[in-house]
Amino acid sequence: MGMTEYKGQVKNIQDTPFGYTLSLIGGKWKMVIIYLLAENQPVRFNDLKRQIGSITFKILSSQLKELESDGLIDRKEYPQIPPKVEYRLTAKAETLLPVLEGLCEWGAKNQNK
């Protein structure tokens, strides 16, 4: 369903497919995390932190927990010392990659205009 199919019927944006999608990937960091995992997975927590740079440990942790609870990433913990935790995309998240690719293509076409 496209955006125009809901025109005039929307009482609350969260009730639309668009709103649902935004609830999963909206915000400052979730798409960045998905993008980085798509580029190189599995990825450990500290590697994600290093690649993102300006995110705090607390925010990264909460974003990863939300992505996991929404079924977009898998978390695997290895029982060793020091603890090792890896993150990877789920099949559900893999279906989002064409959307992110579209955003990248749009940015490439419009960035320097």
N, CA, C and O atoms as a Tinker XYZ file with bonds, in Angstrom:
   452  protein
     1  N      0.838000   -1.183000    0.000000    73     2
     2  CA     0.000000    0.000000    0.000000    64     1     3
     3  C      0.877000    1.239000    0.000000    63     2     4     5
     4  O      1.864000    1.314000    0.733000    81     3
     5  N      0.523000    2.178000   -0.800000    73     3     6
     6  CA     1.266000    3.418000   -0.878000    64     5     7
     7  C      0.755000    4.440000    0.115000    63     6     8     9
     8  O     -0.229000    4.214000    0.820000    81     7
     9  N      1.444000    5.569000    0.154000    73     7    10
    10  CA     1.060000    6.633000    1.083000    64     9    11
    11  C     -0.295000    7.212000    0.736000    63    10    12    13
    12  O     -1.061000    7.572000    1.631000    81    11
    13  N     -0.609000    7.310000   -0.560000    73    11    14
    14  CA    -1.866000    7.935000   -0.959000    64    13    15
    15  C     -3.083000    7.102000   -0.608000    63    14    16    17
    16  O     -4.185000    7.643000   -0.520000    81    15
    17  N     -2.920000    5.800000   -0.406000    73    15    18
    18  CA    -4.061000    4.950000   -0.068000    64    17    19
    19  C     -4.609000    5.254000    1.324000    63    18    20    21
    20  O     -5.744000    4.891000    1.634000    81    19
    21  N     -3.830000    5.904000    2.147000    73    19    22
    22  CA    -4.274000    6.245000    3.500000    64    21    23
    23  C     -4.711000    7.692000    3.628000    63    22    24    25
    24  O     -5.153000    8.109000    4.699000    81    23
    25  N     -4.598000    8.460000    2.564000    73    23    26
    26  CA    -4.930000    9.880000    2.603000    64    25    27
    27  C     -6.383000   10.073000    3.040000    63    26    28    29
    28  O     -7.295000    9.463000    2.483000    81    27
    29  N     -6.578000   10.901000    4.008000    73    27    30
    30  CA    -7.916000   11.184000    4.498000    64    29    31
    31  C     -8.421000   10.199000    5.534000    63    30    32    33
    32  O     -9.379000   10.506000    6.245000    81    31
    33  N     -7.814000    9.026000    5.647000    73    31    34
    34  CA    -8.255000    8.012000    6.596000    64    33    35
    35  C     -7.431000    8.007000    7.875000    63    34    36    37
    36  O     -7.832000    7.407000    8.872000    81    35
    37  N     -6.288000    8.670000    7.850000    73    35    38
    38  CA    -5.336000    8.581000    8.949000    64    37    39
    39  C     -5.776000    9.468000   10.105000    63    38    40    41
    40  O     -5.900000   10.685000    9.973000    81    39
    41  N     -6.004000    8.825000   11.234000    73    39    42
    42  CA    -6.274000    9.568000   12.451000    64    41    43
    43  C     -4.990000    9.730000   13.249000    63    42    44    45
    44  O     -4.791000   10.731000   13.938000    81    43
    45  N     -4.120000    8.724000   13.146000    73    43    46
    46  CA    -2.866000    8.727000   13.886000    64    45    47
    47  C     -1.807000    8.067000   13.002000    63    46    48    49
    48  O     -2.006000    6.947000   12.532000    81    47
    49  N     -0.701000    8.743000   12.776000    73    47    50
    50  CA     0.339000    8.238000   11.876000    64    49    51
    51  C      0.878000    6.882000   12.340000    63    50    52    53
    52  O      1.296000    6.078000   11.507000    81    51
    53  N      0.878000    6.615000   13.638000    73    51    54
    54  CA     1.371000    5.337000   14.152000    64    53    55
    55  C      0.517000    4.153000   13.681000    63    54    56    57
    56  O      0.965000    3.007000   13.709000    81    55
    57  N     -0.710000    4.440000   13.250000    73    55    58
    58  CA    -1.606000    3.376000   12.810000    64    57    59
    59  C     -1.391000    2.977000   11.352000    63    58    60    61
    60  O     -2.072000    2.080000   10.856000    81    59
    61  N     -0.472000    3.616000   10.672000    73    59    62
    62  CA    -0.210000    3.322000    9.262000    64    61    63
    63  C      1.020000    2.427000    9.130000    63    62    64    65
    64  O      1.813000    2.331000   10.066000    81    63
    65  N      1.189000    1.774000    7.985000    73    63    66
    66  CA     2.419000    1.014000    7.746000    64    65    67
    67  C      3.664000    1.884000    7.858000    63    66    68    69
    68  O      4.698000    1.431000    8.348000    81    67
    69  N      3.567000    3.130000    7.407000    73    67    70
    70  CA     4.684000    4.067000    7.524000    64    69    71
    71  C      5.032000    4.312000    8.990000    63    70    72    73
    72  O      6.202000    4.308000    9.372000    81    71
    73  N      4.011000    4.524000    9.794000    73    71    74
    74  CA     4.220000    4.740000   11.227000    64    73    75
    75  C      4.835000    3.535000   11.901000    63    74    76    77
    76  O      5.707000    3.669000   12.759000    81    75
    77  N      4.371000    2.338000   11.504000    73    75    78
    78  CA     4.952000    1.108000   12.051000    64    77    79
    79  C      6.435000    1.017000   11.712000    63    78    80    81
    80  O      7.263000    0.734000   12.578000    81    79
    81  N      6.763000    1.261000   10.443000    73    79    82
    82  CA     8.165000    1.197000   10.015000    64    81    83
    83  C      9.004000    2.199000   10.796000    63    82    84    85
    84  O     10.086000    1.860000   11.276000    81    83
    85  N      8.518000    3.421000   10.927000    73    83    86
    86  CA     9.263000    4.428000   11.682000    64    85    87
    87  C      9.436000    4.037000   13.143000    63    86    88    89
    88  O     10.458000    4.351000   13.754000    81    87
    89  N      8.447000    3.354000   13.704000    73    87    90
    90  CA     8.563000    2.944000   15.101000    64    89    91
    91  C      9.716000    1.953000   15.288000    63    90    92    93
    92  O     10.293000    1.870000   16.372000    81    91
    93  N     10.053000    1.199000   14.232000    73    91    94
    94  CA    11.140000    0.231000   14.316000    64    93    95
    95  C     12.502000    0.831000   14.003000    63    94    96    97
    96  O     13.493000    0.471000   14.638000    81    95
    97  N     12.570000    1.746000   13.029000    73    95    98
    98  CA    13.880000    2.232000   12.579000    64    97    99
    99  C     14.065000    3.726000   12.744000    63    98   100   101
   100  O     15.101000    4.265000   12.354000    81    99
   101  N     13.074000    4.412000   13.318000    73    99   102
   102  CA    13.172000    5.855000   13.480000    64   101   103
   103  C     14.180000    6.233000   14.546000    63   102   104   105
   104  O     14.670000    5.386000   15.292000    81   103
   105  N     14.477000    7.500000   14.601000    73   103   106
   106  CA    15.436000    8.000000   15.569000    64   105   107
   107  C     16.803000    8.182000   14.947000    63   106   108   109
   108  O     17.001000    7.946000   13.755000    81   107
   109  N     17.725000    8.600000   15.760000    73   107   110
   110  CA    19.042000    8.987000   15.275000    64   109   111
   111  C     19.958000    7.814000   14.951000    63   110   112   113
   112  O     20.808000    7.937000   14.069000    81   111
   113  N     19.813000    6.677000   15.637000    73   111   114
   114  CA    20.838000    5.639000   15.562000    64   113   115
   115  C     20.427000    4.309000   14.939000    63   114   116   117
   116  O     21.295000    3.577000   14.464000    81   115
   117  N     19.168000    3.972000   14.922000    73   115   118
   118  CA    18.778000    2.622000   14.514000    64   117   119
   119  C     19.153000    2.298000   13.070000    63   118   120   121
   120  O     19.650000    1.206000   12.796000    81   119
   121  N     18.924000    3.229000   12.146000    73   119   122
   122  CA    19.293000    2.960000   10.758000    64   121   123
   123  C     20.807000    2.871000   10.606000    63   122   124   125
   124  O     21.304000    2.105000    9.781000    81   123
   125  N     21.533000    3.640000   11.388000    73   123   126
   126  CA    22.996000    3.587000   11.357000    64   125   127
   127  C     23.470000    2.209000   11.810000    63   126   128   129
   128  O     24.353000    1.617000   11.188000    81   127
   129  N     22.889000    1.704000   12.885000    73   127   130
   130  CA    23.250000    0.381000   13.413000    64   129   131
   131  C     22.932000   -0.697000   12.375000    63   130   132   133
   132  O     23.761000   -1.571000   12.119000    81   131
   133  N     21.749000   -0.642000   11.782000    73   131   134
   134  CA    21.371000   -1.626000   10.769000    64   133   135
   135  C     22.321000   -1.555000    9.582000    63   134   136   137
   136  O     22.749000   -2.585000    9.060000    81   135
   137  N     22.647000   -0.354000    9.162000    73   135   138
   138  CA    23.569000   -0.156000    8.034000    64   137   139
   139  C     24.939000   -0.774000    8.335000    63   138   140   141
   140  O     25.504000   -1.474000    7.495000    81   139
   141  N     25.463000   -0.515000    9.521000    73   139   142
   142  CA    26.778000   -1.046000    9.887000    64   141   143
   143  C     26.756000   -2.572000   10.003000    63   142   144   145
   144  O     27.715000   -3.235000    9.608000    81   143
   145  N     25.683000   -3.125000   10.536000    73   143   146
   146  CA    25.575000   -4.581000   10.615000    64   145   147
   147  C     25.454000   -5.195000    9.222000    63   146   148   149
   148  O     25.983000   -6.278000    8.973000    81   147
   149  N     24.765000   -4.513000    8.323000    73   147   150
   150  CA    24.626000   -5.029000    6.955000    64   149   151
   151  C     25.971000   -5.050000    6.241000    63   150   152   153
   152  O     26.222000   -5.923000    5.410000    81   151
   153  N     26.834000   -4.096000    6.562000    73   151   154
   154  CA    28.139000   -3.997000    5.917000    64   153   155
   155  C     29.101000   -5.068000    6.403000    63   154   156   157
   156  O     29.939000   -5.546000    5.638000    81   155
   157  N     28.986000   -5.449000    7.680000    73   155   158
   158  CA    29.984000   -6.345000    8.249000    64   157   159
   159  C     29.408000   -7.010000    9.488000    63   158   160   161
   160  O     29.418000   -6.423000   10.570000    81   159
   161  N     28.908000   -8.221000    9.340000    73   159   162
   162  CA    28.351000   -8.895000   10.510000    64   161   163
   163  C     28.917000  -10.298000   10.630000    63   162   164   165
   164  O     29.304000  -10.884000    9.618000    81   163
   165  N     28.977000  -10.844000   11.803000    73   163   166
   166  CA    28.519000  -10.258000   13.061000    64   165   167
   167  C     29.472000   -9.156000   13.538000    63   166   168   169
   168  O     30.638000   -9.111000   13.147000    81   167
   169  N     28.955000   -8.286000   14.376000    73   167   170
   170  CA    29.737000   -7.181000   14.919000    64   169   171
   171  C     29.606000   -7.193000   16.437000    63   170   172   173
   172  O     28.522000   -7.403000   16.984000    81   171
   173  N     30.711000   -6.969000   17.091000    73   171   174
   174  CA    30.707000   -6.898000   18.547000    64   173   175
   175  C     30.344000   -5.489000   19.003000    63   174   176   177
   176  O     30.490000   -4.520000   18.257000    81   175
   177  N     29.870000   -5.397000   20.242000    73   175   178
   178  CA    29.402000   -4.126000   20.800000    64   177   179
   179  C     30.457000   -3.033000   20.673000    63   178   180   181
   180  O     30.168000   -1.952000   20.160000    81   179
   181  N     31.671000   -3.303000   21.132000    73   179   182
   182  CA    32.716000   -2.273000   21.107000    64   181   183
   183  C     33.087000   -1.853000   19.688000    63   182   184   185
   184  O     33.447000   -0.699000   19.455000    81   183
   185  N     33.000000   -2.789000   18.736000    73   183   186
   186  CA    33.260000   -2.430000   17.340000    64   185   187
   187  C     32.172000   -1.496000   16.809000    63   186   188   189
   188  O     32.468000   -0.544000   16.087000    81   187
   189  N     30.917000   -1.766000   17.165000    73   187   190
   190  CA    29.837000   -0.855000   16.776000    64   189   191
   191  C     30.062000    0.524000   17.379000    63   190   192   193
   192  O     29.938000    1.538000   16.692000    81   191
   193  N     30.390000    0.556000   18.653000    73   191   194
   194  CA    30.635000    1.821000   19.344000    64   193   195
   195  C     31.750000    2.598000   18.643000    63   194   196   197
   196  O     31.628000    3.804000   18.426000    81   195
   197  N     32.820000    1.916000   18.295000    73   195   198
   198  CA    33.968000    2.553000   17.641000    64   197   199
   199  C     33.581000    3.082000   16.252000    63   198   200   201
   200  O     33.982000    4.183000   15.874000    81   199
   201  N     32.806000    2.302000   15.499000    73   199   202
   202  CA    32.416000    2.715000   14.150000    64   201   203
   203  C     31.463000    3.907000   14.162000    63   202   204   205
   204  O     31.542000    4.780000   13.298000    81   203
   205  N     30.571000    3.940000   15.138000    73   203   206
   206  CA    29.618000    5.048000   15.224000    64   205   207
   207  C     30.300000    6.284000   15.793000    63   206   208   209
   208  O     30.095000    7.395000   15.305000    81   207
   209  N     31.099000    6.088000   16.814000    73   207   210
   210  CA    31.875000    7.202000   17.369000    64   209   211
   211  C     31.147000    8.011000   18.423000    63   210   212   213
   212  O     31.436000    7.875000   19.612000    81   211
   213  N     30.211000    8.845000   18.014000    73   211   214
   214  CA    29.637000    9.819000   18.942000    64   213   215
   215  C     28.477000    9.288000   19.786000    63   214   216   217
   216  O     27.855000   10.067000   20.509000    81   215
   217  N     28.171000    8.025000   19.722000    73   215   218
   218  CA    27.086000    7.455000   20.525000    64   217   219
   219  C     27.628000    7.036000   21.898000    63   218   220   221
   220  O     28.766000    6.581000   22.007000    81   219
   221  N     26.817000    7.191000   22.928000    73   219   222
   222  CA    27.236000    6.755000   24.263000    64   221   223
   223  C     26.991000    5.258000   24.410000    63   222   224   225
   224  O     26.198000    4.678000   23.668000    81   223
   225  N     27.665000    4.640000   25.357000    73   223   226
   226  CA    27.461000    3.220000   25.631000    64   225   227
   227  C     26.011000    2.949000   26.015000    63   226   228   229
   228  O     25.416000    1.966000   25.574000    81   227
   229  N     25.445000    3.835000   26.845000    73   227   230
   230  CA    24.070000    3.655000   27.322000    64   229   231
   231  C     23.069000    3.705000   26.160000    63   230   232   233
   232  O     22.168000    2.870000   26.080000    81   231
   233  N     23.225000    4.673000   25.273000    73   231   234
   234  CA    22.304000    4.809000   24.136000    64   233   235
   235  C     22.465000    3.629000   23.185000    63   234   236   237
   236  O     21.469000    3.068000   22.725000    81   235
   237  N     23.710000    3.242000   22.881000    73   235   238
   238  CA    23.926000    2.105000   21.990000    64   237   239
   239  C     23.283000    0.848000   22.577000    63   238   240   241
   240  O     22.623000    0.091000   21.866000    81   239
   241  N     23.477000    0.635000   23.855000    73   239   242
   242  CA    22.895000   -0.525000   24.516000    64   241   243
   243  C     21.377000   -0.514000   24.410000    63   242   244   245
   244  O     20.777000   -1.542000   24.094000    81   243
   245  N     20.747000    0.621000   24.666000    73   243   246
   246  CA    19.286000    0.698000   24.617000    64   245   247
   247  C     18.771000    0.525000   23.185000    63   246   248   249
   248  O     17.738000   -0.111000   22.976000    81   247
   249  N     19.477000    1.082000   22.203000    73   247   250
   250  CA    19.060000    0.934000   20.809000    64   249   251
   251  C     19.165000   -0.527000   20.361000    63   250   252   253
   252  O     18.289000   -1.029000   19.657000    81   251
   253  N     20.233000   -1.199000   20.769000    73   251   254
   254  CA    20.398000   -2.612000   20.432000    64   253   255
   255  C     19.309000   -3.456000   21.078000    63   254   256   257
   256  O     18.787000   -4.378000   20.451000    81   255
   257  N     18.959000   -3.151000   22.327000    73   255   258
   258  CA    17.891000   -3.889000   23.009000    64   257   259
   259  C     16.552000   -3.691000   22.300000    63   258   260   261
   260  O     15.785000   -4.643000   22.150000    81   259
   261  N     16.265000   -2.460000   21.862000    73   259   262
   262  CA    15.019000   -2.194000   21.146000    64   261   263
   263  C     14.995000   -2.920000   19.801000    63   262   264   265
   264  O     13.983000   -3.517000   19.435000    81   263
   265  N     16.109000   -2.869000   19.067000    73   263   266
   266  CA    16.176000   -3.561000   17.782000    64   265   267
   267  C     16.014000   -5.068000   17.961000    63   266   268   269
   268  O     15.394000   -5.738000   17.135000    81   267
   269  N     16.576000   -5.589000   19.046000    73   267   270
   270  CA    16.432000   -7.016000   19.336000    64   269   271
   271  C     14.983000   -7.354000   19.686000    63   270   272   273
   272  O     14.442000   -8.341000   19.186000    81   271
   273  N     14.357000   -6.554000   20.529000    73   271   274
   274  CA    12.966000   -6.841000   20.929000    64   273   275
   275  C     12.003000   -6.681000   19.754000    63   274   276   277
   276  O     10.938000   -7.300000   19.741000    81   275
   277  N     12.365000   -5.858000   18.769000    73   275   278
   278  CA    11.537000   -5.693000   17.575000    64   277   279
   279  C     11.833000   -6.744000   16.507000    63   278   280   281
   280  O     11.225000   -6.734000   15.437000    81   279
   281  N     12.766000   -7.650000   16.798000    73   279   282
   282  CA    13.056000   -8.741000   15.877000    64   281   283
   283  C     13.938000   -8.371000   14.699000    63   282   284   285
   284  O     13.935000   -9.059000   13.678000    81   283
   285  N     14.699000   -7.281000   14.834000    73   283   286
   286  CA    15.550000   -6.850000   13.730000    64   285   287
   287  C     17.003000   -7.295000   13.866000    63   286   288   289
   288  O     17.719000   -7.393000   12.870000    81   287
   289  N     17.438000   -7.563000   15.090000    73   287   290
   290  CA    18.795000   -8.075000   15.269000    64   289   291
   291  C     18.786000   -9.263000   16.223000    63   290   292   293
   292  O     17.920000   -9.394000   17.088000    81   291
   293  N     19.775000  -10.115000   16.032000    73   291   294
   294  CA    20.009000  -11.226000   16.948000    64   293   295
   295  C     21.238000  -10.903000   17.775000    63   294   296   297
   296  O     22.219000  -10.354000   17.273000    81   295
   297  N     21.171000  -11.251000   19.044000    73   295   298
   298  CA    22.283000  -11.060000   19.975000    64   297   299
   299  C     22.757000  -12.432000   20.411000    63   298   300   301
   300  O     21.970000  -13.249000   20.889000    81   299
   301  N     24.047000  -12.681000   20.243000    73   299   302
   302  CA    24.607000  -13.958000   20.681000    64   301   303
   303  C     25.706000  -13.689000   21.694000    63   302   304   305
   304  O     26.673000  -12.978000   21.422000    81   303
   305  N     25.530000  -14.279000   22.872000    73   303   306
   306  CA    26.498000  -14.108000   23.954000    64   305   307
   307  C     27.305000  -15.390000   24.100000    63   306   308   309
   308  O     26.753000  -16.489000   24.160000    81   307
   309  N     28.611000  -15.229000   24.153000    73   307   310
   310  CA    29.510000  -16.366000   24.338000    64   309   311
   311  C     29.978000  -16.384000   25.787000    63   310   312   313
   312  O     30.475000  -15.376000   26.289000    81   311
   313  N     29.823000  -17.532000   26.472000    73   311   314
   314  CA    30.219000  -17.618000   27.884000    64   313   315
   315  C     31.737000  -17.760000   28.020000    63   314   316   317
   316  O     32.262000  -18.871000   28.089000    81   315
   317  N     32.415000  -16.649000   28.056000    73   315   318
   318  CA    33.868000  -16.647000   28.202000    64   317   319
   319  C     34.274000  -15.407000   28.980000    63   318   320   321
   320  O     33.454000  -14.533000   29.261000    81   319
   321  N     35.539000  -15.349000   29.318000    73   319   322
   322  CA    36.067000  -14.184000   30.030000    64   321   323
   323  C     37.182000  -13.602000   29.177000    63   322   324   325
   324  O     38.128000  -14.320000   28.854000    81   323
   325  N     37.110000  -12.332000   28.798000    73   323   326
   326  CA    35.984000  -11.408000   29.020000    64   325   327
   327  C     34.783000  -11.808000   28.168000    63   326   328   329
   328  O     34.934000  -12.490000   27.155000    81   327
   329  N     33.593000  -11.381000   28.582000    73   327   330
   330  CA    32.381000  -11.743000   27.844000    64   329   331
   331  C     32.454000  -11.256000   26.391000    63   330   332   333
   332  O     32.994000  -10.187000   26.105000    81   331
   333  N     31.913000  -12.045000   25.508000    73   331   334
   334  CA    31.882000  -11.691000   24.090000    64   333   335
   335  C     30.431000  -11.737000   23.627000    63   334   336   337
   336  O     29.745000  -12.744000   23.805000    81   335
   337  N     29.969000  -10.640000   23.031000    73   335   338
   338  CA    28.610000  -10.555000   22.512000    64   337   339
   339  C     28.697000  -10.077000   21.073000    63   338   340   341
   340  O     29.395000   -9.111000   20.764000    81   339
   341  N     27.974000  -10.770000   20.194000    73   339   342
   342  CA    27.940000  -10.392000   18.789000    64   341   343
   343  C     26.504000  -10.111000   18.364000    63   342   344   345
   344  O     25.555000  -10.700000   18.881000    81   343
   345  N     26.371000   -9.194000   17.408000    73   343   346
   346  CA    25.069000   -8.820000   16.878000    64   345   347
   347  C     25.063000   -9.055000   15.376000    63   346   348   349
   348  O     26.060000   -8.832000   14.689000    81   347
   349  N     23.912000   -9.510000   14.881000    73   347   350
   350  CA    23.736000   -9.682000   13.442000    64   349   351
   351  C     22.283000   -9.380000   13.095000    63   350   352   353
   352  O     21.408000   -9.396000   13.961000    81   351
   353  N     22.044000   -9.108000   11.825000    73   351   354
   354  CA    20.692000   -8.822000   11.366000    64   353   355
   355  C     19.873000  -10.105000   11.268000    63   354   356   357
   356  O     20.405000  -11.177000   10.978000    81   355
   357  N     18.589000   -9.979000   11.512000    73   355   358
   358  CA    17.666000  -11.092000   11.313000    64   357   359
   359  C     17.175000  -11.062000    9.859000    63   358   360   361
   360  O     17.442000  -10.115000    9.119000    81   359
   361  N     16.462000  -12.108000    9.473000    73   359   362
   362  CA    15.868000  -12.153000    8.132000    64   361   363
   363  C     14.892000  -10.990000    7.945000    63   362   364   365
   364  O     14.793000  -10.426000    6.855000    81   363
   365  N     14.177000  -10.637000    9.005000    73   363   366
   366  CA    13.246000   -9.503000    8.937000    64   365   367
   367  C     13.998000   -8.212000    8.613000    63   366   368   369
   368  O     13.544000   -7.421000    7.786000    81   367
   369  N     15.138000   -7.997000    9.256000    73   367   370
   370  CA    15.928000   -6.792000    9.004000    64   369   371
   371  C     16.509000   -6.795000    7.596000    63   370   372   373
   372  O     16.632000   -5.745000    6.966000    81   371
   373  N     16.863000   -7.974000    7.108000    73   371   374
   374  CA    17.415000   -8.076000    5.747000    64   373   375
   375  C     16.429000   -7.521000    4.725000    63   374   376   377
   376  O     16.844000   -6.982000    3.700000    81   375
   377  N     15.128000   -7.645000    4.989000    73   375   378
   378  CA    14.133000   -7.131000    4.041000    64   377   379
   379  C     14.084000   -5.606000    4.037000    63   378   380   381
   380  O     13.507000   -5.011000    3.126000    81   379
   381  N     14.683000   -4.965000    5.045000    73   379   382
   382  CA    14.772000   -3.502000    5.090000    64   381   383
   383  C     15.934000   -2.955000    4.253000    63   382   384   385
   384  O     15.953000   -1.766000    3.932000    81   383
   385  N     16.881000   -3.790000    3.902000    73   383   386
   386  CA    18.082000   -3.313000    3.222000    64   385   387
   387  C     17.793000   -2.619000    1.895000    63   386   388   389
   388  O     18.451000   -1.623000    1.596000    81   387
   389  N     16.847000   -3.087000    1.083000    73   387   390
   390  CA    16.551000   -2.326000   -0.139000    64   389   391
   391  C     16.053000   -0.900000    0.154000    63   390   392   393
   392  O     16.326000    0.023000   -0.613000    81   391
   393  N     15.336000   -0.730000    1.245000    73   391   394
   394  CA    14.869000    0.603000    1.636000    64   393   395
   395  C     16.073000    1.484000    1.967000    63   394   396   397
   396  O     16.148000    2.632000    1.527000    81   395
   397  N     17.018000    0.943000    2.747000    73   395   398
   398  CA    18.215000    1.707000    3.094000    64   397   399
   399  C     19.056000    1.994000    1.857000    63   398   400   401
   400  O     19.636000    3.073000    1.736000    81   399
   401  N     19.125000    1.035000    0.937000    73   399   402
   402  CA    19.865000    1.254000   -0.316000    64   401   403
   403  C     19.232000    2.399000   -1.098000    63   402   404   405
   404  O     19.935000    3.224000   -1.681000    81   403
   405  N     17.899000    2.445000   -1.107000    73   403   406
   406  CA    17.195000    3.540000   -1.775000    64   405   407
   407  C     17.547000    4.884000   -1.160000    63   406   408   409
   408  O     17.728000    5.866000   -1.880000    81   407
   409  N     17.646000    4.939000    0.156000    73   407   410
   410  CA    18.040000    6.176000    0.826000    64   409   411
   411  C     19.471000    6.573000    0.450000    63   410   412   413
   412  O     19.763000    7.752000    0.248000    81   411
   413  N     20.357000    5.581000    0.359000    73   411   414
   414  CA    21.744000    5.857000   -0.043000    64   413   415
   415  C     21.801000    6.397000   -1.465000    63   414   416   417
   416  O     22.531000    7.347000   -1.746000    81   415
   417  N     21.028000    5.788000   -2.362000    73   415   418
   418  CA    20.999000    6.251000   -3.752000    64   417   419
   419  C     20.467000    7.676000   -3.836000    63   418   420   421
   420  O     20.999000    8.501000   -4.579000    81   419
   421  N     19.418000    7.963000   -3.073000    73   419   422
   422  CA    18.876000    9.319000   -3.065000    64   421   423
   423  C     19.928000   10.296000   -2.569000    63   422   424   425
   424  O     20.089000   11.376000   -3.137000    81   423
   425  N     20.649000    9.927000   -1.509000    73   423   426
   426  CA    21.703000   10.799000   -0.985000    64   425   427
   427  C     22.816000   11.020000   -1.990000    63   426   428   429
   428  O     23.334000   12.131000   -2.111000    81   427
   429  N     23.188000    9.973000   -2.712000    73   427   430
   430  CA    24.251000   10.104000   -3.713000    64   429   431
   431  C     23.835000   11.059000   -4.828000    63   430   432   433
   432  O     24.666000   11.806000   -5.346000    81   431
   433  N     22.561000   11.041000   -5.199000    73   431   434
   434  CA    22.081000   11.916000   -6.271000    64   433   435
   435  C     21.899000   13.355000   -5.815000    63   434   436   437
   436  O     22.020000   14.275000   -6.623000    81   435
   437  N     21.614000   13.563000   -4.554000    73   435   438
   438  CA    21.238000   14.900000   -4.083000    64   437   439
   439  C     22.224000   15.572000   -3.143000    63   438   440   441
   440  O     22.040000   16.742000   -2.807000    81   439
   441  N     23.244000   14.887000   -2.718000    73   439   442
   442  CA    24.146000   15.421000   -1.696000    64   441   443
   443  C     24.832000   16.718000   -2.124000    63   442   444   445
   444  O     24.928000   17.655000   -1.331000    81   443
   445  N     25.297000   16.779000   -3.332000    73   443   446
   446  CA    26.094000   17.944000   -3.758000    64   445   447
   447  C     25.332000   18.879000   -4.670000    63   446   448   449
   448  O     25.939000   19.642000   -5.422000    81   447
   449  N     24.023000   18.834000   -4.616000    73   447   450
   450  CA    23.230000   19.715000   -5.490000    64   449   451
   451  C     22.852000   20.991000   -4.793000    63   450   452
   452  O     22.186000   21.842000   -5.383000    81   451
